[in-house]
Amino acid sequence: MYKYILEAAGNINWMALFALLTFMIVFIVSAVLILTKNTNTIKHIAELPLINDRMDDNNS
């Protein structure tokens, strides 16, 4: 049965379909992870370069 289905789907570009599905899965997973991240964690990560510069200024 699967043999006949694959023969009928001969015109489908499987590599392009695989690339599209991979991109969509990675995009959706990353969007969900970003949107469910705690806002305090995001603020802390955003300020990391600034905090490091402030520490260097105080030590000089």
Number of C-alpha atoms within 10 A of each C-alpha: 5 7 8 8 9 11 9 10 11 9 8 10 9 11 9 10 11 11 11 11 12 11 11 12 12 10 12 11 10 12 12 10 11 12 9 9 11 10 11 9 9 11 10 11 12 11 11 11 10 11 13 10 11 11 10 10 9 7 6 5
